[in-house]
Amino acid sequence: MLEKAIDLFNNGRQKEAYMEVSNALKFYFKGTAGINELTSEEILRSIRGSKVQGYLQDVKECFMLCNLVKFAKYEPNVQDFNLVVEYARRIID
């Protein structure tokens, strides 16, 4: 999913790329923590005290940037997108 997000971004579909990164994290948490169809904030509350607690700040930053693009008409840019992908890779790996 992260590779698909990178392809989307490189093909001018930046907003969709951020959404794909967010979806990749949600998919990851669904598979590892059994968290289904929750908002970003609900996921953050759910992972406190779990094995991914050490990545809580990365998860928070990743979702924040993705949500800014999705909901706040934040202008996507290469630097932020690369940061979002880096956060997601650290969490998923």
N, CA and C atoms as a LAMMPS dump frame, in Angstrom:
ITEM: TIMESTEP
0
ITEM: NUMBER OF ATOMS
279
ITEM: BOX BOUNDS ff ff ff
-5.0000000000000000e+02 5.0000000000000000e+02
-5.0000000000000000e+02 5.0000000000000000e+02
-5.0000000000000000e+02 5.0000000000000000e+02
ITEM: ATOMS id mol type element x y z
1 1 1 N 0.823 -1.197 0
2 1 2 C 0 0 0
3 1 3 C 0.873 1.27 0
4 2 1 N 2.008 1.182 0.69
5 2 2 C 2.896 2.345 0.703
6 2 3 C 3.504 2.596 -0.668
7 3 1 N 3.835 1.538 -1.359
8 3 2 C 4.365 1.698 -2.719
9 3 3 C 3.304 2.293 -3.643
10 4 1 N 2.071 1.878 -3.468
11 4 2 C 0.975 2.446 -4.264
12 4 3 C 0.845 3.933 -3.959
13 5 1 N 0.97 4.303 -2.68
14 5 2 C 0.885 5.707 -2.291
15 5 3 C 1.99 6.522 -2.965
16 6 1 N 3.191 5.974 -2.997
17 6 2 C 4.316 6.663 -3.635
18 6 3 C 4.036 6.852 -5.12
19 7 1 N 3.52 5.822 -5.762
20 7 2 C 3.168 5.932 -7.189
21 7 3 C 2.101 6.994 -7.41
22 8 1 N 1.085 7.007 -6.554
23 8 2 C 0.031 8.024 -6.674
24 8 3 C 0.624 9.422 -6.56
25 9 1 N 1.475 9.614 -5.561
26 9 2 C 2.082 10.928 -5.362
27 9 3 C 2.9 11.341 -6.578
28 10 1 N 3.709 10.422 -7.076
29 10 2 C 4.566 10.72 -8.223
30 10 3 C 3.781 10.965 -9.502
31 11 1 N 2.533 10.513 -9.53
32 11 2 C 1.683 10.717 -10.707
33 11 3 C 0.679 11.855 -10.522
34 12 1 N 0.974 12.744 -9.583
35 12 2 C 0.169 13.947 -9.417
36 12 3 C -1.104 13.776 -8.613
37 13 1 N -1.271 12.645 -7.966
38 13 2 C -2.484 12.401 -7.185
39 13 3 C -2.129 12.437 -5.695
40 14 1 N -1.649 13.617 -5.258
41 14 2 C -1.1 13.777 -3.917
42 14 3 C -2.104 13.507 -2.8
43 15 1 N -3.289 14.056 -2.91
44 15 2 C -4.281 13.853 -1.852
45 15 3 C -4.595 12.363 -1.687
46 16 1 N -4.768 11.674 -2.792
47 16 2 C -5.028 10.233 -2.733
48 16 3 C -3.846 9.483 -2.137
49 17 1 N -2.64 9.969 -2.384
50 17 2 C -1.44 9.326 -1.856
51 17 3 C -1.418 9.399 -0.329
52 18 1 N -1.724 10.558 0.213
53 18 2 C -1.779 10.707 1.677
54 18 3 C -2.859 9.797 2.259
55 19 1 N -3.991 9.727 1.596
56 19 2 C -5.076 8.87 2.078
57 19 3 C -4.656 7.406 2.056
58 20 1 N -3.876 7.011 1.051
59 20 2 C -3.41 5.627 0.95
60 20 3 C -2.444 5.289 2.092
61 21 1 N -1.596 6.243 2.474
62 21 2 C -0.694 6.019 3.605
63 21 3 C -1.517 5.85 4.885
64 22 1 N -2.496 6.706 5.076
65 22 2 C -3.374 6.603 6.239
66 22 3 C -4.1 5.257 6.252
67 23 1 N -4.586 4.849 5.099
68 23 2 C -5.272 3.548 4.999
69 23 3 C -4.32 2.389 5.291
70 24 1 N -3.061 2.516 4.885
71 24 2 C -2.076 1.466 5.158
72 24 3 C -1.885 1.302 6.662
73 25 1 N -1.803 2.419 7.38
74 25 2 C -1.666 2.335 8.835
75 25 3 C -2.912 1.729 9.468
76 26 1 N -4.067 2.147 9.015
77 26 2 C -5.307 1.595 9.573
78 26 3 C -5.401 0.094 9.291
79 27 1 N -4.988 -0.319 8.104
80 27 2 C -4.968 -1.737 7.754
81 27 3 C -3.998 -2.493 8.655
82 28 1 N -2.835 -1.903 8.899
83 28 2 C -1.839 -2.508 9.778
84 28 3 C -2.416 -2.707 11.183
85 29 1 N -3.04 -1.689 11.728
86 29 2 C -3.591 -1.803 13.08
87 29 3 C -4.769 -2.769 13.134
88 30 1 N -5.504 -2.87 12.053
89 30 2 C -6.586 -3.846 11.994
90 30 3 C -6.023 -5.258 12.105
91 31 1 N -4.918 -5.512 11.398
92 31 2 C -4.32 -6.842 11.401
93 31 3 C -3.557 -7.175 12.661
94 32 1 N -2.903 -6.199 13.265
95 32 2 C -2.057 -6.481 14.424
96 32 3 C -2.748 -6.262 15.758
97 33 1 N -3.665 -5.321 15.792
98 33 2 C -4.294 -4.985 17.071
99 33 3 C -5.804 -5.193 17.056
100 34 1 N -6.338 -5.656 15.934
101 34 2 C -7.773 -5.894 15.847
102 34 3 C -8.603 -4.627 15.898
103 35 1 N -8.014 -3.503 15.511
104 35 2 C -8.715 -2.217 15.536
105 35 3 C -9.43 -2.052 14.198
106 36 1 N -10.751 -1.98 14.246
107 36 2 C -11.555 -1.893 13.021
108 36 3 C -12.219 -0.54 12.876
109 37 1 N -12.095 0.033 11.683
110 37 2 C -12.874 1.199 11.267
111 37 3 C -13.006 2.275 12.328
112 38 1 N -11.885 2.73 12.853
113 38 2 C -11.896 3.804 13.825
114 38 3 C -11.285 5.055 13.212
115 39 1 N -11.601 6.187 13.821
116 39 2 C -10.963 7.42 13.391
117 39 3 C -9.514 7.419 13.858
118 40 1 N -8.738 8.345 13.377
119 40 2 C -7.339 8.453 13.78
120 40 3 C -7.215 8.619 15.286
121 41 1 N -8.038 9.473 15.864
122 41 2 C -7.99 9.699 17.317
123 41 3 C -8.359 8.439 18.09
124 42 1 N -9.329 7.69 17.618
125 42 2 C -9.719 6.446 18.297
126 42 3 C -8.592 5.417 18.221
127 43 1 N -7.9 5.379 17.108
128 43 2 C -6.763 4.463 16.981
129 43 3 C -5.67 4.864 17.958
130 44 1 N -5.372 6.152 18.05
131 44 2 C -4.351 6.62 18.988
132 44 3 C -4.695 6.231 20.424
133 45 1 N -5.951 6.398 20.806
134 45 2 C -6.36 5.996 22.166
135 45 3 C -6.233 4.486 22.347
136 46 1 N -6.552 3.73 21.321
137 46 2 C -6.528 2.272 21.411
138 46 3 C -5.124 1.7 21.534
139 47 1 N -4.127 2.373 20.95
140 47 2 C -2.78 1.805 20.978
141 47 3 C -1.973 2.229 22.196
142 48 1 N -2.484 3.163 22.974
143 48 2 C -1.776 3.525 24.213
144 48 3 C -1.686 2.286 25.087
145 49 1 N -0.482 1.987 25.545
146 49 2 C -0.273 0.825 26.389
147 49 3 C -0.086 -0.467 25.631
148 50 1 N -0.134 -0.424 24.304
149 50 2 C 0.059 -1.631 23.503
150 50 3 C 1.53 -1.75 23.1
151 51 1 N 1.841 -2.785 22.333
152 51 2 C 3.223 -3.011 21.915
153 51 3 C 3.743 -1.918 20.987
154 52 1 N 2.877 -1.158 20.362
155 52 2 C 3.315 -0.072 19.487
156 52 3 C 3.354 1.275 20.208
157 53 1 N 3.224 1.262 21.522
158 53 2 C 3.258 2.476 22.334
159 53 3 C 4.486 3.33 21.997
160 54 1 N 5.623 2.687 21.74
161 54 2 C 6.851 3.415 21.426
162 54 3 C 6.766 4.226 20.145
163 55 1 N 5.819 3.906 19.3
164 55 2 C 5.646 4.618 18.036
165 55 3 C 4.458 5.572 18.068
166 56 1 N 3.939 5.82 19.24
167 56 2 C 2.739 6.651 19.369
168 56 3 C 2.924 8.025 18.718
169 57 1 N 4.071 8.65 18.94
170 57 2 C 4.306 9.975 18.351
171 57 3 C 4.367 9.894 16.832
172 58 1 N 5.006 8.842 16.295
173 58 2 C 5.049 8.667 14.839
174 58 3 C 3.647 8.49 14.268
175 59 1 N 2.835 7.673 14.937
176 59 2 C 1.457 7.448 14.485
177 59 3 C 0.69 8.762 14.508
178 60 1 N 0.843 9.494 15.588
179 60 2 C 0.141 10.776 15.732
180 60 3 C 0.544 11.755 14.628
181 61 1 N 1.851 11.894 14.39
182 61 2 C 2.34 12.809 13.35
183 61 3 C 1.871 12.386 11.959
184 62 1 N 1.922 11.096 11.701
185 62 2 C 1.52 10.583 10.391
186 62 3 C 0.04 10.881 10.132
187 63 1 N -0.804 10.513 11.082
188 63 2 C -2.236 10.78 10.919
189 63 3 C -2.518 12.276 10.834
190 64 1 N -1.801 13.097 11.624
191 64 2 C -2.036 14.538 11.61
192 64 3 C -1.775 15.114 10.218
193 65 1 N -0.631 14.753 9.628
194 65 2 C -0.318 15.273 8.299
195 65 3 C -1.309 14.759 7.247
196 66 1 N -1.648 13.489 7.322
197 66 2 C -2.62 12.93 6.37
198 66 3 C -3.975 13.609 6.51
199 67 1 N -4.402 13.833 7.742
200 67 2 C -5.697 14.478 7.971
201 67 3 C -5.695 15.937 7.542
202 68 1 N -4.552 16.63 7.698
203 68 2 C -4.476 18.008 7.22
204 68 3 C -4.726 18.072 5.718
205 69 1 N -4.133 17.158 4.989
206 69 2 C -4.33 17.12 3.533
207 69 3 C -5.768 16.746 3.205
208 70 1 N -6.29 15.772 3.934
209 70 2 C -7.634 15.264 3.639
210 70 3 C -8.729 16.258 4.013
211 71 1 N -8.615 16.9 5.183
212 71 2 C -9.723 17.698 5.693
213 71 3 C -9.486 19.205 5.697
214 72 1 N -8.254 19.657 5.721
215 72 2 C -7.999 21.081 5.934
216 72 3 C -7.476 21.805 4.703
217 73 1 N -7.536 21.148 3.58
218 73 2 C -7.056 21.741 2.341
219 73 3 C -5.594 22.181 2.449
220 74 1 N -4.84 21.424 3.255
221 74 2 C -3.397 21.638 3.379
222 74 3 C -2.742 21.259 2.067
223 75 1 N -1.824 22.066 1.598
224 75 2 C -1.167 21.818 0.314
225 75 3 C -0.124 20.71 0.451
226 76 1 N -0.36 19.564 -0.197
227 76 2 C 0.605 18.471 -0.13
228 76 3 C 1.954 18.908 -0.692
229 77 1 N 3.028 18.38 -0.097
230 77 2 C 4.354 18.677 -0.627
231 77 3 C 5.257 17.463 -0.449
232 78 1 N 6.32 17.425 -1.22
233 78 2 C 7.211 16.265 -1.248
234 78 3 C 7.83 16.005 0.122
235 79 1 N 8.279 17.037 0.797
236 79 2 C 8.941 16.867 2.085
237 79 3 C 8.014 16.217 3.103
238 80 1 N 6.804 16.733 3.241
239 80 2 C 5.848 16.16 4.195
240 80 3 C 5.435 14.749 3.791
241 81 1 N 5.248 14.53 2.493
242 81 2 C 4.854 13.197 2.057
243 81 3 C 5.946 12.177 2.374
244 82 1 N 7.198 12.527 2.103
245 82 2 C 8.299 11.615 2.431
246 82 3 C 8.359 11.337 3.93
247 83 1 N 8.064 12.331 4.735
248 83 2 C 8.032 12.156 6.179
249 83 3 C 6.912 11.204 6.592
250 84 1 N 5.755 11.353 5.992
251 84 2 C 4.609 10.492 6.284
252 84 3 C 4.935 9.038 5.924
253 85 1 N 5.545 8.835 4.781
254 85 2 C 5.916 7.479 4.362
255 85 3 C 6.963 6.905 5.315
256 86 1 N 7.918 7.732 5.737
257 86 2 C 8.947 7.276 6.682
258 86 3 C 8.31 6.852 8.008
259 87 1 N 7.389 7.668 8.521
260 87 2 C 6.682 7.308 9.755
261 87 3 C 5.974 5.965 9.586
262 88 1 N 5.241 5.829 8.498
263 88 2 C 4.47 4.608 8.268
264 88 3 C 5.385 3.388 8.177
265 89 1 N 6.496 3.525 7.488
266 89 2 C 7.43 2.395 7.379
267 89 3 C 7.996 2.007 8.739
268 90 1 N 8.36 2.992 9.552
269 90 2 C 8.881 2.695 10.893
270 90 3 C 7.852 1.94 11.725
271 91 1 N 6.61 2.346 11.633
272 91 2 C 5.539 1.73 12.421
273 91 3 C 5.276 0.319 11.923
274 92 1 N 5.141 0.158 10.637
275 92 2 C 4.781 -1.121 10.052
276 92 3 C 5.926 -2.134 10.145
277 93 1 N 7.153 -1.656 9.963
278 93 2 C 8.295 -2.563 10.055
279 93 3 C 8.546 -2.917 11.497
